[in-house]
């Protein structure tokens, strides 16, 4: 039996604590936020409990399904046919299936066929490693040509990564294409899933099991240091108090590691310091009526500074409420990132009215903003060799965040998979 400190109570941290406790270890979880869940945490949105940052399930999310089965909540998984749209220069088009692609008026037939071939073959590819050292924008251009890049891709890259948009691995964008592309009922119908009651259903059950097995979760208790002496973990300082532990699992963003663990070897700290991460300002609107019929709407409009919107209530039914997420991803140093919440609220609602001119100010019930400095790892070509291994040279210390399951993108499924693997390594 080992005393283990888990840093971070997101999906990865909670799942790690759960599996550690099952194995007989003593576990304490330390979370800086006032609630568990991380990016999957809920908040009270004017009487509606909902995630601060949108989540959905795909057919490939086997680790999530296995964990929910083990926790006795597999019956909370729901599947629903969903639609995708594309708002291009003031016009709303259906998207996401072969007929919509063929009918799209802003590409020639050859470009459409090349783009369609790339999407289809991406769902069949199994070996992603050759894509690791390829630039994503070059990969897209090689398949679809310059016209496809300008019409379909350029805004998605530049309005998420800005000056870093060329420095993205093709493996990263490929896995996003494959995950959604393989979550279909048929070639013509996408099918995505959600958890009844939202991600809070899973978070709450994990917390219940952790506490029932004797684990402790400390909220509003930031960890300032993981202590390392003589090449091994000796404890953590959290909430201003130093506590002894024989092992530690960190799930906080990797750019924070050099400060969090000053006892790491200098070369290893440099590897963590070299990793980049972008932030997000995610606006959530509650409306009296829908904007579109789509769950996911990509946008390419010269008047808009967003690459898309997520009409969440078109996936998870929310009664009379229509909930739309409008994420603004950008590097934390972008001047816009520090603008006040109301600026983002007003601007994003203006975009919704562009998409649906029938919307009026009276249709907006309420709005909220979620903001994270570390929301999306930047995965440049060669990232496989850049990201440090989960198991460190320090005895008892493992470090992981969403970068650790590259090329997979952020998601609960991969987080709980890595969490279980980390727990199994603790002797």
LUMZAFI-825591 format. One record per residue (C-alpha): x, y, z. Coordinates in steps of 0.2 Angstrom, whole numbers. Each point is the difference from the previous one (the first is absolute). Example, Ala and Ser with C-alpha at 12.3 -4.5 7.8 and 13.67 -1.06 7.14 Angstrom:
% residues 2
      px      py      pz
      62     -22      39
       6      17      -3
END
This chain:
% residues 427
      px      py      pz
       0       0       0
       7      17      -5
      -6      18       5
      -3       8     -17
      -4      18      -3
     -10       4     -16
       2      18      -6
     -15       6      -9
     -18      -6       1
      -5       0     -18
      -5     -17      -9
      17      -6       0
       4       4      18
     -16      -7       6
       1     -16     -10
      18      -3       6
      -6       2      18
     -14     -12      -2
      12     -14      -8
      13       4      13
     -13      -3      14
      -6     -16      -8
      18      -6       1
       1       3      19
      10      16       0
      -3      15      11
      -5      15     -11
      -2      19       2
      -5      11     -15
       4      18       0
     -10      12     -11
       3      19      -2
     -18       3      -6
     -15       0      12
      -8     -15      -9
       6     -16      -7
      -1      -4     -19
      13      11      -8
      -6       4     -18
     -15     -12       3
      -6      10      16
     -18       7       0
      -6      16       5
     -17       8       4
      -5       8     -16
     -16      10       6
      -7     -16       7
       7     -12     -12
      14     -11       5
      12      -1     -15
      18      -2      -5
      11      16       0
       8      -8     -16
      -9     -11     -12
       2     -19       0
      -7     -13     -11
       3     -19      -3
       5      -9     -16
      -1     -18      -4
      19      -2       3
      -1       5      18
       2     -18       7
       9       5      16
     -14      12       5
     -13     -14      -3
      10     -13      10
       2      12      15
     -18       4       0
      -5     -18      -1
      12      -3      15
      -8      14       9
     -18      -6      -3
      -5      15     -11
       2      -8     -17
     -19       3      -2
       3      19       0
       8      -1     -18
     -12       7     -13
       3       0     -19
      -8      12     -12
       1       4     -19
       8      17      -2
       3      12     -14
      14      11      -5
      -1      17      -9
      12      12      -9
      -3      19       1
      10       6     -15
       1      19      -3
     -18       4       5
      -8     -16      -6
      -5     -16      10
       3     -16      -8
      -2     -18       6
      16     -10       2
       7     -16       6
      -6     -13     -13
       4      -3     -19
     -16       8      -7
       3      16      10
      18       0      -7
      -5      -2     -18
     -14      14       2
      12      12       8
       1      14     -13
      17       8       5
      12     -15      -6
       3      -8     -17
      -4     -18      -2
      18      -6      -1
       4       9      17
     -16      -8       8
       6     -17      -6
      17       3       7
      -7       6      17
     -12     -14       1
      14     -13      -3
      10       8      14
     -14      -1      12
      -5     -18      -4
      18      -7      -1
       4       9      17
     -13     -11       8
       8     -15      -7
      18       4       5
       7      -9      15
      19       5       0
       1      18       5
      19       1       3
       4       5     -18
     -10      16       3
       8       5      16
      14      10      -9
     -11       7     -14
      -8      18       2
     -19      -1       1
      -3      14     -13
      12      -8     -12
      -9     -17       2
     -16       8      -3
       6      10     -16
       8     -16      -7
     -17      -9       0
     -12      14      -4
      10      14      -8
       1      18       4
     -19       3      -3
      -5     -13      13
      12       8      12
      -6      18      -2
     -19      -5       0
       0     -14      13
      15       0      11
      10      16       1
     -13       9      12
      -1     -16      11
      19       1       3
       3      18       1
     -14       4      12
       5     -13      12
      19       0      -1
       4      18      -7
      18       2      -3
       3     -18       4
     -12      -7     -13
      14      -6     -12
       9      -9      15
     -13     -14       2
       3     -19      -3
     -11      -8     -13
      -2     -15      12
      -9      12      12
     -13       5     -13
      -1     -17      -7
      -6      -8      16
     -14      13       2
      -6      -4     -18
       0     -19       4
      -8       1      17
     -15      10      -6
       0      -9     -17
      -2     -17       7
     -14       5      12
     -14      -2     -13
     -16     -10      -3
       3       0     -18
      10      10     -14
     -14      12       0
      -4       2      19
      12       5      14
      -4      -7      17
       7       7      16
      -3      -3      19
      -2       9      16
      -2      -5      18
     -17       2       8
       2      14      12
      16       5      -8
      18      -3       5
      -5       3      18
      -8     -17       1
      17      -8      -3
      10      12      11
     -13      -1      14
       1     -19       0
      19       0       0
       0      11      15
     -12     -11       9
      10     -15      -3
      16       8       5
      -7       6      16
      -9     -16       4
      17      -9      -2
       9      12      12
       7      12     -12
       1      19       4
      -3      14     -13
       6      17       6
      -9      14     -10
       6      18      -1
      17      -7       5
      13       4     -13
      17     -10       0
      15      11       0
      13     -13       0
       3     -19      -2
      16      -3      11
      14     -11      -7
      15      -5      10
      13     -13      -4
      -8      -4     -16
     -17      -5       7
     -17       8       5
      -1       5      18
     -16      11       1
     -10      15      -6
      -4      17       6
     -18       4      -3
     -11      13       7
      16       7       9
       3     -16       9
      14     -13      -3
      -6     -18       1
      10     -16      -2
      -4     -12     -15
      10     -14      -7
      -7       2     -18
      -8      14     -10
     -10       1     -16
      -1      17      -8
     -14       4     -13
       2      19      -1
       6       8     -17
      18      -4      -4
       6      18      -2
      -3       1      19
      11     -14       5
      17       9       1
      -7      11      13
     -10     -13       9
      15     -12       1
      16       9       2
       9     -16       5
      -1      -7     -18
      16      -1     -10
       4      15     -10
      -1      -8     -17
     -17      -7       4
      -6      16       6
       5       8     -16
     -10     -13     -10
     -16       5      10
       4      19      -2
       1      -2     -19
     -18      -7      -1
     -13      13      -6
     -18       1       5
     -14      12      -6
     -14       7      10
     -19       1      -3
     -14      12       4
     -16     -10      -2
     -16      10       0
     -16      -9       4
     -17       7      -6
     -17      -6       6
     -13       5     -13
     -19      -2      -2
       2      -8     -17
      13      -9     -10
      12       8     -11
       1     -14     -13
      -4     -19       0
      19      -4       1
      10      -6      14
      16       6      -7
       2      15     -12
      16       4      -8
       1      19      -5
      11       9     -13
      -6      18      -1
      10      15      -1
     -10       8      13
       3     -13      13
      15      -4      12
      -6     -18       4
       2     -16      -9
     -17      -7       5
     -14      -2      13
      -6     -15       9
     -19      -1       2
       0     -12      14
     -19      -1       3
       0      -8     -18
       9     -15       8
      -6       0      18
     -18       4       2
      -2      14      13
     -19       3       0
      -4      17      -5
      18       6       2
      10       3     -16
      19       0       5
      14       6     -12
      18      -1       4
      11      13      -9
      19      -4       3
      14      12      -3
      16      -9       0
      16      10      -1
      18       1       8
      -1       8      17
      11      15      -6
     -13       5     -13
      -7      17       5
     -18      -6      -2
       2     -13      13
       0      13      14
     -16       9      -6
     -14       0      12
     -14     -13       0
     -13      12      -6
      10       3     -16
       0     -18      -4
     -18      -2       4
      -6      15     -11
      11      -5     -15
      -4     -18       0
     -19       3       1
       2      12     -14
       7     -15     -10
     -15     -11       4
     -11      14      -7
      10      -1     -16
      -2     -18      -1
     -19       1       4
      -7      18      -4
     -16      -5       8
       8       1      17
      -3      16      10
       7       6      17
     -16      -5       8
       4     -19      -4
      16       0      11
      -4      -6      17
      17       1       8
      18      -2      -4
      16      -6      10
      19      -1      -4
      12     -14       4
      18       5      -1
      16     -11       1
      18       4      -3
       5     -18      -4
     -14      -8     -11
       9      -7     -15
      18      -7      -2
       8       6     -16
       7     -16      -9
      13       5     -13
       8     -12     -12
      11     -12       9
     -10       2      16
       1     -19       3
      18       3       5
      -3      16       9
     -13      -5      13
       9      -8      15
      -5     -18       5
     -13      -2      14
      12     -10      11
      14      12       6
      17      -4       6
      -5       5      18
      -6     -15      10
     -19       1       3
      -3      14     -12
     -11       0     -15
      -5      15     -10
     -14       0     -13
     -12      13      -8
     -10       0     -17
      17       1      -9
       4     -18       6
     -12      -8     -11
       5       8     -16
      -5      -1     -14
     -17      -2       8
      -8      17       4
      -7       5      17
     -14     -11       6
      -6     -10      15
       3     -17      -8
      19       2      -2
       1       9      17
      -8     -15       9
      11     -12     -10
      16       8       5
      -6       2      18
      -3     -19       1
      18      -4      -7
       8      12      12
      -9      -8      15
       5     -17      -5
      18       5       0
       0       5      19
       7     -14      10
END
